[in-house]
């Protein structure tokens, strides 16, 4: 907003204030407008604010009621039409002869449309699946020696998965090293701490090999049905869904979720995009660090 | 400064499921299971369809409402004798039913599991891709990647990211042609400053962006024609972390109600990346 400074300057003609008989003359007032520069602070937002849509809010909260609403409306109107006919003494004959029957027929047609729409809505109700709390311990293990940019990128990936999807556990293995193991982790039987990822065993297992060979994301929507479950012992035992995202051809990200079929196709697309980004970042870091090491070897 | 106009691979729309054809007179209803594309839906059912590709049956109640409503009015005005009360009652009932049927597709849009409208690309206008030259290479790369991913994974057609005043703009925008990239960046910056988007404190979501918004400030016309949804995500500021960067992320789409809760959560996650 421009700040307008309005100055009013009144300069008395006669500086002698004592017993002055002559009327003091005032010079015309000056209005000075100065617009303060707002280059330091952002100009305040001048635009519309989103308005609340009451219908949308009501329907999203009362989903079941809204779905059966057309059925009630259609059924009630059907009965109302018949009732109207009987009350007014006209025989309930459905022909198009009189204009009364035509109007009734049209109303009946609309009632049937509503009934059918209500039935269709009820039938396409998505099945609600309850999330299952993973059994395990919270854990945050990041391999030491990584630069802060890489660590912050890995933690950013974890935060994104945690907030936007049903992800509860994340393990990233790259170049033969487990870079990060974060979230819920299976509790090991010996001590109360989490099971550490056995990277070599993971990389020799069929799960890892399969993903590396196909070079594509693998989505295990219901982990209990999957025989390769035993190769991921670090995930909590009741992890419901897992996404295995290859990071280029050198690494893998194992993302565990708490709902069967909890990752939507949009989630899968986002996870694969983030996987590509992580691969680019990690790949560059490891190539650089390998290049630093090799001159010493020579 | 690496700037290039990219041909973005937009999401191809889902291949239409093979639908049953119907005979010209009767309508048949088929029961079958569909492989759904969204894992959380379980669409195994009775689906009424005409089998005409491109025809959206969810709007059928609206057309029937209009059709039957106009027939009712025709019937009313062509009645010869004075109209008796029972007929007036059925006509009133019929008209209110028609009004309800017309509103049904609108209500259906807010139910869980409803299909989101696909975006349409604007016919005119070119895609632009402008990044400020005053920022480091790693930030440029992050911005380029983030804008590409936003355009690919959501139904966005235009995205603008501002970090500490430096902009990255990508997609279809309503900007003057024949302008040099550096000038284009400054032009966008001026427009954005006029709207004052940097001052937005919380997310703004306009699922039904209307053209009359332009009346409030001429600067909104940088958005392409046909914009239906608009979402602004500020990089959230925390007074405990003053070293974080500020700015915002703006996405626009030609589909109404384009950004579901999940989409907005992901866009928020992308904004976090630039917070530093």
Contacts between the chains, C-beta under 8 A, distances in Angstrom:
chain1	res1	chain2	res2	distance
A	42	B	193	7.5
A	42	B	196	6.4
A	42	B	198	3.6
A	42	B	199	4.4
A	43	B	193	5.9
A	43	B	194	7.4
A	43	B	196	4.2
A	43	B	198	7.6
A	43	B	199	6.5
A	44	B	196	5.3
A	44	B	199	4.9
A	45	B	195	7.1
A	45	B	196	4.2
A	45	B	197	6.6
A	45	B	199	4.5
A	45	B	200	5.1
A	46	B	194	7.8
A	46	B	195	6.5
A	46	B	196	5.2
A	46	B	216	7.1
A	46	B	217	5.7
A	47	B	195	5.5
A	47	B	196	7.1
A	47	B	197	7.7
A	47	B	213	7.5
A	47	B	216	6.2
A	47	B	217	6.4
A	47	B	220	7.1
A	48	B	206	7.3
A	48	B	213	5.4
A	48	B	216	6.0
A	49	B	204	7.3
A	50	B	204	5.7
A	50	B	205	5.7
A	50	B	206	5.4
A	53	B	207	7.7
A	55	B	106	7.7
A	55	B	107	7.2
A	55	B	110	7.1
A	56	B	110	4.7
A	59	B	107	6.1
A	59	B	110	4.1
A	59	B	111	6.5
A	60	B	110	5.7
A	60	B	112	7.6
A	63	B	111	6.1
A	63	B	112	5.4
A	66	B	107	6.4
A	66	B	110	7.6
A	66	B	111	6.3
A	67	B	111	6.4
A	69	B	107	7.7
A	70	B	100	7.7
A	70	B	104	6.4
A	73	B	97	7.3
A	73	B	100	5.9
A	74	B	97	8.0
A	77	B	93	5.9
A	77	B	97	5.4
A	80	B	93	5.7
A	81	B	90	6.2
A	81	B	93	6.7
A	84	B	86	5.6
A	84	B	89	5.3
A	84	B	90	5.6
A	84	B	93	7.4
A	85	B	86	7.3
A	87	B	86	7.4
A	88	B	84	7.6
A	88	B	85	7.2
A	88	B	86	3.5
A	90	B	86	6.4
A	99	B	75	5.4
A	99	B	76	7.8
A	99	B	78	7.5
A	99	B	79	4.4
A	99	B	83	7.6
A	99	B	87	6.3
A	100	B	84	7.4
A	100	B	86	6.3
A	100	B	87	4.5
A	100	B	90	6.9
A	102	B	75	5.0
A	103	B	72	6.1
A	103	B	75	5.6
A	103	B	76	7.5
A	103	B	87	5.6
A	103	B	90	4.5
A	103	B	91	5.0
A	103	B	94	6.0
A	104	B	90	5.1
A	106	B	68	4.9
A	106	B	71	5.6
A	106	B	72	5.1
A	106	B	75	7.1
A	106	B	94	5.3
A	107	B	72	7.7
A	107	B	90	5.4
A	107	B	91	7.9
A	107	B	93	5.2
A	107	B	94	3.6
A	107	B	97	6.0
A	109	B	64	7.3
A	109	B	68	5.7
A	110	B	64	6.8
A	110	B	65	6.9
A	110	B	68	5.2
A	110	B	94	6.2
A	110	B	97	4.1
A	110	B	98	5.8
A	110	B	101	5.7
A	111	B	97	6.2
A	113	B	60	7.5
A	113	B	61	5.4
A	113	B	64	5.0
A	113	B	65	7.7
A	113	B	101	5.8
A	114	B	61	7.1
A	114	B	97	6.8
A	114	B	100	6.8
A	114	B	101	6.1
A	114	B	104	7.3
A	116	B	48	6.8
A	117	B	60	8.0
A	117	B	61	5.2
A	117	B	101	7.8
A	117	B	104	5.7
A	117	B	108	7.8
A	119	B	46	7.4
A	120	B	46	7.3
A	120	B	47	7.4
A	120	B	48	6.6
A	121	B	108	6.6
A	121	B	111	6.5
A	123	B	45	4.4
A	123	B	46	5.5
A	124	B	41	7.5
A	124	B	43	5.7
A	124	B	45	6.7
A	124	B	113	6.2
A	125	B	112	7.4
A	125	B	113	7.0
A	126	B	40	5.6
A	126	B	41	4.7
A	126	B	42	6.3
A	126	B	112	5.6
A	126	B	113	4.1
A	127	B	40	7.8
A	127	B	41	7.8
A	127	B	42	4.3
A	129	B	40	7.4
A	149	B	138	7.8
A	156	B	269	7.9
A	156	B	272	6.2
A	156	B	273	5.5
A	159	B	269	6.9
A	159	B	272	6.4
A	160	B	266	7.2
A	160	B	269	3.4
A	160	B	270	7.7
A	160	B	272	7.0
A	160	B	273	8.0
A	163	B	265	5.7
A	163	B	268	7.0
A	163	B	269	5.9
A	164	B	262	6.5
A	164	B	265	4.0
A	164	B	266	4.7
A	164	B	268	7.7
A	164	B	269	5.3
A	221	B	39	6.2
A	261	B	39	4.1
A	261	B	40	6.2
A	262	B	39	7.8
A	262	B	40	7.6
A	263	B	39	6.8
A	264	B	38	5.4
A	264	B	39	5.8
A	264	B	40	5.9
A	264	B	262	6.8
A	265	B	37	5.9
A	265	B	38	6.0
A	265	B	39	6.9
A	266	B	153	6.7
A	266	B	154	7.9
A	266	B	262	6.1
A	266	B	263	7.0
A	266	B	266	7.5
A	267	B	262	7.3
A	269	B	152	7.5
A	269	B	153	4.8
A	270	B	149	7.6
A	270	B	153	5.5
A	270	B	266	5.4
A	273	B	149	4.5
A	273	B	152	7.1
A	273	B	153	6.2
A	277	B	145	5.8
A	277	B	149	7.9
